Amino acid sequence: MDNILLVDDNEEVLETLKDGLALYKSQFRIIAAADGMEAVKLLNEKNISLVLTDLVMPGIGGLELIAYMTRNFSTLPCIVMTRLDGAQLKDGFSWQGVLRCIEKPFEIREIGAAIIEGLDLLDEGLTRRGIAVSSFLPLVEIDGSTCFLKINSAAAGKGLFYFENGILFDASCGNLKADEAAIEMLTWEGVEITFLAVPLKKYERRIFSVLNTLIAEARRSIERTVGYGQRADSLQKNPRKEVFIAPETTQRNNDIIHEEICADDLVEEEFFVEIKPGSKEFFEKKLCAFKDFEGFGSLCVFSPGGEIIASQYANQYDGSIEFELVGDWVFDIIRKTRKCFKCLGLGQPDIMDIKTDKGEHFLIQEYAEGKIQYVVVIVCFGGAETKKFKEQLSLIGPELAQHIKIR
């Protein structure tokens, strides 16, 4: 099962997120870190599939953590939780390379959906090595940082950015002027990022354009090229020379101004799937229909959290299957099967039929429409004719949905 590293220095927010994301326990496991240093330790000790981090934390904050990942875990998806004050992020900040931002306040389901989307990209091999410079710099602006950033691109060379209190003051790349250097590096993707020590000397501001304007110009520059692949090949042959290298440090010298994060940044919501009042009799009637089919063993309806909403068992059923455990992996099976079918160009699976070496059949069907989502699992024994089960299963899906509610 995928491990998700959750990083936040606010204990209340951390616990609220852990509790809320327990809804997805059948699809991924949460590992929590209280700060960036602990996150780095866990990244090196655990098999992490995705990182979900706050941006502003004392010590090693979200920016340093992301920079560390570009150098050591460059294909690992990362979701940043922040108040998106930067105008360039207001238009939407979906997955760009391996990075995505989610604006506070948010809902648990929004976070859960973003995690699953990131895992899908990872499983399908769609994440790229490193991140785009144009994705990272807006976070520096939001953080209000004073820092030197060393940008290393295997295809294009090296360069430097200097920010003062979140404002881009200077950029250096080869013999280009400051603005030109910034635009050039903003076209780079798949980079490694390192925070450098900030010298005590005062630096003059050489860039007066706002970051958003420079990013827009960089995008236009990419669009003007014949193809990014050809451009990257050209840059590989003639990489930019690095003008200045400051001593590298594992942490910024300047202190980070800590913005207090509160639980109000997260809209906690109750999310339970259950049968509507007065519909229990309807459910029992529909599920009982399967008992007439030869070979029927058992049937369970699971919520997205893996809990059993309703069940029906054959009279001779011996209870040998622990259905409480089935709910923990059935959604994971569905998600991975969908990805496999998508990669093979086979469309989407309908009813899955998994046959064991003993002749049992596990029939699995997911139903999802709007906020209503559940899975029906049927177990058949003794070489049963599964066609009847599948036909009946395809009929009752929409009917059951009308009698299920979310609270």
C-alpha positions as CSV (number, residue, x, y, z in Angstrom):
1,M,0.0,0.0,0.0
2,D,1.2,3.5,-0.8
3,N,2.7,5.6,2.1
4,I,1.8,9.3,2.2
5,L,4.1,11.5,4.2
6,L,2.1,14.3,5.9
7,V,4.2,17.2,7.2
8,D,2.9,20.0,9.4
9,D,4.2,21.6,12.5
10,N,0.7,22.4,13.9
11,E,-0.3,19.4,15.9
12,E,-4.0,20.2,15.7
13,V,-4.0,20.5,11.9
14,L,-1.8,17.3,11.7
15,E,-4.3,15.3,13.7
16,T,-7.3,16.7,11.9
17,L,-5.8,15.7,8.6
18,K,-4.8,12.3,9.8
19,D,-8.3,11.6,11.1
20,G,-10.0,13.0,7.9
21,L,-7.8,11.0,5.6
22,A,-8.5,7.8,7.5
23,L,-11.5,7.7,5.1
24,Y,-9.0,6.6,2.4
25,K,-7.3,3.9,4.5
26,S,-8.1,1.3,1.9
27,Q,-6.1,3.3,-0.7
28,F,-3.1,4.7,1.2
29,R,-1.5,4.9,4.6
30,I,-0.6,8.2,6.4
31,I,2.9,8.7,8.0
32,A,3.1,12.0,9.9
33,A,6.0,14.3,10.5
34,A,6.0,17.3,12.8
35,D,8.6,19.3,10.9
36,G,10.9,19.3,7.8
37,M,13.8,17.6,9.6
38,E,11.6,14.7,10.6
39,A,10.3,14.5,7.1
40,V,13.8,14.2,5.6
41,K,14.5,11.4,8.1
42,L,11.3,9.6,7.1
43,L,12.0,10.0,3.4
44,N,15.3,8.2,3.8
45,E,13.9,5.5,6.1
46,K,10.4,4.7,4.6
47,N,9.1,3.9,1.2
48,I,7.2,7.1,0.6
49,S,5.0,7.5,-2.5
50,L,3.9,11.1,-2.1
51,V,4.5,14.1,0.2
52,L,1.8,16.4,1.5
53,T,3.4,19.4,3.3
54,D,2.6,22.8,4.8
55,L,4.7,25.6,3.3
56,V,5.6,27.7,6.4
57,M,7.3,25.8,9.2
58,P,10.2,26.7,11.6
59,G,13.6,25.3,10.8
60,I,13.5,23.3,7.6
61,G,10.2,24.6,6.0
62,G,8.3,23.4,3.1
63,L,10.5,25.2,0.6
64,E,13.7,23.6,1.9
65,L,11.9,20.2,1.9
66,I,10.9,20.5,-1.7
67,A,14.4,21.7,-2.7
68,Y,15.8,18.6,-0.9
69,M,13.4,16.4,-2.8
70,T,14.5,17.8,-6.2
71,R,18.0,16.6,-5.4
72,N,17.3,13.3,-3.7
73,F,13.7,12.2,-4.5
74,S,13.2,14.0,-7.8
75,T,10.2,12.0,-9.1
76,L,8.2,12.0,-5.9
77,P,4.9,13.9,-6.2
78,C,4.5,16.7,-3.6
79,I,1.4,18.6,-2.6
80,V,1.9,22.0,-0.9
81,M,-0.9,23.3,1.4
82,T,-0.8,27.1,1.6
83,R,-2.8,30.3,1.3
84,L,-2.2,31.2,-2.3
85,D,-1.6,35.0,-2.1
86,G,0.4,35.0,-5.3
87,A,-1.7,36.3,-8.2
88,Q,0.0,33.8,-10.6
89,L,-1.4,30.9,-8.6
90,K,-5.0,32.2,-8.5
91,D,-5.7,30.9,-12.0
92,G,-5.2,27.4,-10.9
93,F,-2.1,25.4,-9.9
94,S,-2.8,21.8,-10.9
95,W,0.0,19.2,-11.2
96,Q,3.1,20.7,-12.8
97,G,5.8,18.1,-13.0
98,V,5.7,16.6,-9.5
99,L,4.3,19.7,-7.7
100,R,0.8,20.8,-6.9
101,C,-0.5,23.5,-4.6
102,I,-3.8,23.5,-2.7
103,E,-5.3,26.6,-1.3
104,K,-6.4,26.9,2.3
105,P,-9.1,26.4,3.4
106,F,-9.8,23.1,1.8
107,E,-12.0,20.0,2.3
108,I,-10.8,16.5,3.2
109,R,-12.1,15.2,-0.1
110,E,-10.1,17.8,-2.1
111,I,-6.9,16.6,-0.4
112,G,-7.8,13.0,-0.8
113,A,-8.6,13.4,-4.5
114,A,-5.3,15.3,-5.0
115,I,-3.3,12.5,-3.3
116,I,-5.0,9.8,-5.5
117,E,-4.3,11.9,-8.6
118,G,-0.7,12.2,-7.6
119,L,-0.4,8.5,-7.0
120,D,-2.0,7.8,-10.4
121,L,0.6,10.0,-12.1
122,L,3.4,8.2,-10.2
123,D,2.0,4.7,-11.1
124,E,1.6,5.6,-14.7
125,G,5.1,7.0,-15.0
126,L,3.9,10.5,-15.8
127,T,5.9,12.4,-13.2
128,R,9.1,14.1,-14.4
129,R,12.4,14.3,-12.7
130,G,12.6,17.5,-10.6
131,I,10.2,20.4,-10.9
132,A,9.8,23.5,-13.1
133,V,11.5,26.7,-11.9
134,S,8.2,28.5,-12.7
135,S,6.4,26.3,-10.3
136,F,8.9,26.8,-7.4
137,L,9.6,30.5,-7.4
138,P,6.0,31.6,-6.7
139,L,6.2,29.6,-3.5
140,V,9.3,31.6,-2.5
141,E,7.3,34.8,-3.2
142,I,4.4,33.6,-1.0
143,D,6.8,32.5,1.8
144,G,8.4,36.0,1.8
145,S,11.9,34.5,1.9
146,T,15.3,36.1,1.7
147,C,17.5,33.6,0.0
148,F,19.9,32.6,-2.7
149,L,18.7,29.7,-4.9
150,K,21.1,27.6,-7.0
151,I,19.3,26.1,-10.0
152,N,20.9,23.1,-11.7
153,S,19.5,21.8,-15.0
154,A,21.2,18.8,-16.6
155,A,20.0,20.1,-20.0
156,A,20.5,23.8,-19.6
157,G,23.3,24.5,-17.1
158,K,23.3,26.4,-13.8
159,G,22.1,29.8,-12.5
160,L,21.2,31.8,-9.4
161,F,18.2,33.6,-8.1
162,Y,18.2,36.1,-5.2
163,F,15.0,37.0,-3.3
164,E,14.7,39.6,-0.6
165,N,11.5,39.3,1.5
166,G,9.8,37.3,-1.2
167,I,10.7,39.9,-4.0
168,L,12.9,38.8,-6.8
169,F,15.9,41.1,-6.7
170,D,18.5,39.5,-9.0
171,A,19.2,36.5,-11.3
172,S,22.4,35.3,-12.8
173,C,22.9,32.9,-15.7
174,G,25.9,33.1,-18.0
175,N,26.4,36.5,-19.5
176,L,22.7,37.4,-19.7
177,K,21.3,40.5,-18.1
178,A,19.3,40.0,-14.9
179,D,15.9,40.0,-16.4
180,E,17.0,37.8,-19.3
181,A,18.7,35.4,-16.9
182,A,15.5,35.1,-14.9
183,I,13.3,34.5,-18.0
184,E,15.8,31.9,-19.3
185,M,15.8,29.9,-16.1
186,L,12.0,30.1,-15.8
187,T,11.8,28.0,-18.9
188,W,13.8,25.2,-17.3
189,E,12.1,22.1,-16.1
190,G,13.4,19.0,-14.2
191,V,15.8,21.1,-12.1
192,E,17.6,20.5,-8.9
193,I,17.3,23.3,-6.3
194,T,19.7,24.2,-3.5
195,F,19.4,27.0,-0.9
196,L,22.7,28.8,-0.4
197,A,23.9,30.8,2.4
198,V,22.9,34.5,2.2
199,P,26.0,36.8,2.5
200,L,25.8,39.7,4.9
201,K,26.5,42.2,2.2
202,K,23.6,44.2,0.8
203,Y,22.7,43.4,-2.8
204,E,21.3,45.9,-5.2
205,R,18.1,45.2,-6.9
206,R,18.5,44.5,-10.6
207,I,15.1,43.1,-11.5
208,F,12.1,45.4,-11.2
209,S,9.6,43.3,-13.1
210,V,7.1,41.3,-11.0
211,L,7.6,37.6,-11.0
212,N,4.2,36.9,-12.7
213,T,5.3,39.0,-15.7
214,L,8.6,37.2,-16.0
215,I,6.8,33.8,-15.8
216,A,4.4,34.9,-18.6
217,E,7.3,36.0,-20.8
218,A,9.1,32.6,-20.1
219,R,6.0,30.8,-21.3
220,R,5.8,32.9,-24.4
221,S,9.5,32.1,-25.0
222,I,8.8,28.3,-24.8
223,E,5.8,28.7,-27.2
224,R,8.1,30.5,-29.7
225,T,10.5,27.6,-29.9
226,V,10.1,24.9,-32.5
227,G,9.8,22.3,-29.7
228,Y,11.0,22.1,-26.2
229,G,12.8,18.8,-26.9
230,Q,14.9,20.4,-29.6
231,R,15.5,23.4,-27.4
232,A,16.7,21.2,-24.5
233,D,19.0,19.3,-26.9
234,S,20.6,22.6,-28.0
235,L,21.1,23.7,-24.4
236,Q,22.7,20.4,-23.5
237,K,25.4,21.0,-26.1
238,N,26.0,24.6,-25.0
239,P,25.2,24.8,-21.2
240,R,25.3,28.1,-19.5
241,K,28.3,28.9,-17.4
242,E,27.7,29.6,-13.7
243,V,28.9,33.0,-12.7
244,F,28.8,32.8,-8.9
245,I,28.7,29.9,-6.4
246,A,28.1,30.7,-2.7
247,P,28.9,28.1,0.0
248,E,26.1,25.6,0.3
249,T,24.3,25.0,3.6
250,T,21.8,22.5,4.7
251,Q,19.6,25.3,6.0
252,R,19.1,29.0,5.5
253,N,21.0,31.3,7.7
254,N,18.2,33.7,8.1
255,D,15.3,32.9,10.3
256,I,11.9,32.1,8.8
257,I,9.0,34.3,9.9
258,H,6.5,31.7,11.2
259,E,3.0,32.3,10.2
260,E,0.7,30.6,12.7
261,I,-1.5,28.0,11.1
262,C,-4.8,27.1,12.7
263,A,-7.3,24.4,12.3
264,D,-9.6,26.9,10.5
265,D,-7.4,26.4,7.4
266,L,-9.0,23.0,7.1
267,V,-12.7,22.5,6.6
268,E,-13.3,19.3,8.6
269,E,-16.3,17.5,7.4
270,E,-18.1,14.3,8.5
271,F,-18.2,11.9,5.6
272,F,-20.1,8.7,6.4
273,V,-21.9,6.5,3.8
274,E,-24.9,4.7,5.1
275,I,-28.4,3.4,4.2
276,K,-31.1,6.1,4.3
277,P,-33.7,5.8,7.1
278,G,-36.6,3.5,5.9
279,S,-34.5,1.9,3.2
280,K,-33.2,-1.1,5.1
281,E,-36.1,-3.3,4.1
282,F,-35.5,-2.3,0.4
283,F,-31.8,-3.3,0.7
284,E,-32.6,-6.6,2.3
285,K,-35.1,-7.5,-0.4
286,K,-32.7,-6.6,-3.2
287,L,-29.8,-8.5,-1.6
288,C,-31.9,-11.5,-0.8
289,A,-32.5,-12.0,-4.6
290,F,-28.9,-13.4,-4.8
291,K,-29.7,-16.2,-2.4
292,D,-31.8,-17.9,-5.1
293,F,-28.7,-18.3,-7.3
294,E,-26.9,-21.6,-7.1
295,G,-23.4,-21.2,-5.7
296,F,-24.1,-18.0,-3.8
297,G,-21.9,-17.6,-0.8
298,S,-22.0,-14.0,0.4
299,L,-22.4,-10.4,-0.6
300,C,-21.1,-7.2,1.0
301,V,-21.6,-3.5,0.2
302,F,-18.6,-1.4,1.2
303,S,-18.2,2.4,1.8
304,P,-15.1,4.2,0.5
305,G,-13.6,3.8,3.9
306,G,-13.8,0.0,3.7
307,E,-16.7,-0.3,6.2
308,I,-19.6,-2.7,5.5
309,I,-22.8,-0.8,4.7
310,A,-24.9,-3.9,4.1
311,S,-24.4,-7.7,3.7
312,Q,-26.2,-10.9,2.8
313,Y,-25.0,-14.5,3.4
314,A,-26.1,-17.9,2.2
315,N,-27.8,-20.1,4.7
316,Q,-24.9,-22.5,4.7
317,Y,-22.2,-19.8,4.7
318,D,-19.5,-20.7,7.3
319,G,-18.1,-17.3,7.8
320,S,-14.7,-18.3,6.7
321,I,-14.0,-15.0,4.9
322,E,-13.2,-12.0,7.1
323,F,-15.0,-9.3,5.1
324,E,-13.8,-6.6,7.5
325,L,-10.4,-7.1,5.9
326,V,-11.8,-7.2,2.4
327,G,-12.9,-3.6,2.6
328,D,-9.3,-2.5,3.3
329,W,-8.0,-3.7,-0.1
330,V,-10.9,-3.8,-2.5
331,F,-10.7,-0.1,-3.4
332,D,-7.0,-0.4,-3.9
333,I,-7.6,-3.3,-6.3
334,I,-10.1,-1.2,-8.3
335,R,-7.8,1.8,-8.5
336,K,-4.8,-0.2,-9.7
337,T,-6.9,-2.2,-12.2
338,R,-8.2,1.0,-13.7
339,K,-4.7,2.3,-14.2
340,C,-3.6,-0.9,-15.7
341,F,-6.5,-0.9,-18.2
342,K,-5.9,2.8,-19.0
343,C,-2.2,2.2,-19.8
344,L,-3.1,-0.8,-22.0
345,G,-5.8,1.3,-23.8
346,L,-8.5,-1.2,-22.8
347,G,-11.1,1.3,-21.5
348,Q,-12.4,1.0,-18.0
349,P,-13.3,-2.3,-16.3
350,D,-17.0,-3.0,-15.3
351,I,-17.5,-6.0,-13.1
352,M,-14.2,-7.6,-12.1
353,D,-14.2,-11.4,-11.8
354,I,-11.3,-12.8,-9.8
355,K,-11.2,-16.6,-9.7
356,T,-9.2,-18.5,-7.1
357,D,-7.4,-21.8,-7.4
358,K,-10.3,-23.4,-5.4
359,G,-12.9,-22.3,-7.9
360,E,-14.4,-19.5,-5.9
361,H,-15.3,-16.3,-7.7
362,F,-14.9,-12.8,-6.2
363,L,-17.1,-10.4,-8.2
364,I,-16.3,-6.8,-7.6
365,Q,-18.3,-3.8,-8.9
366,E,-17.8,-0.1,-8.0
367,Y,-20.6,2.4,-8.3
368,A,-19.8,6.1,-8.2
369,E,-22.0,9.1,-9.0
370,G,-21.5,12.5,-7.5
371,K,-20.7,12.1,-3.8
372,I,-22.2,8.6,-3.6
373,Q,-19.6,5.8,-3.9
374,Y,-19.6,2.2,-2.8
375,V,-18.4,-1.2,-3.9
376,V,-20.3,-4.5,-4.0
377,V,-18.4,-7.8,-3.5
378,I,-20.0,-11.1,-4.2
379,V,-18.5,-14.5,-3.4
380,C,-19.6,-17.6,-5.4
381,F,-18.7,-21.2,-4.7
382,G,-18.8,-24.6,-6.4
383,G,-18.3,-23.5,-10.0
384,A,-21.3,-21.2,-10.0
385,E,-22.6,-19.7,-13.2
386,T,-21.4,-16.1,-12.7
387,K,-23.4,-14.7,-15.6
388,K,-26.6,-14.5,-13.6
389,F,-24.7,-12.8,-10.7
390,K,-23.2,-10.2,-13.0
391,E,-26.5,-9.4,-14.7
392,Q,-28.2,-8.9,-11.3
393,L,-25.3,-6.9,-10.0
394,S,-25.4,-4.5,-13.0
395,L,-29.1,-3.9,-12.3
396,I,-29.1,-3.2,-8.6
397,G,-26.2,-0.7,-8.6
398,P,-28.2,2.5,-9.5
399,E,-31.1,1.3,-7.4
400,L,-29.0,0.9,-4.3
401,A,-27.5,4.4,-4.8
402,Q,-30.9,6.0,-4.4
403,H,-31.1,4.5,-0.9
404,I,-27.7,5.5,0.3
405,K,-26.8,8.8,1.8
406,I,-23.7,10.7,3.0
407,R,-23.7,12.4,6.4
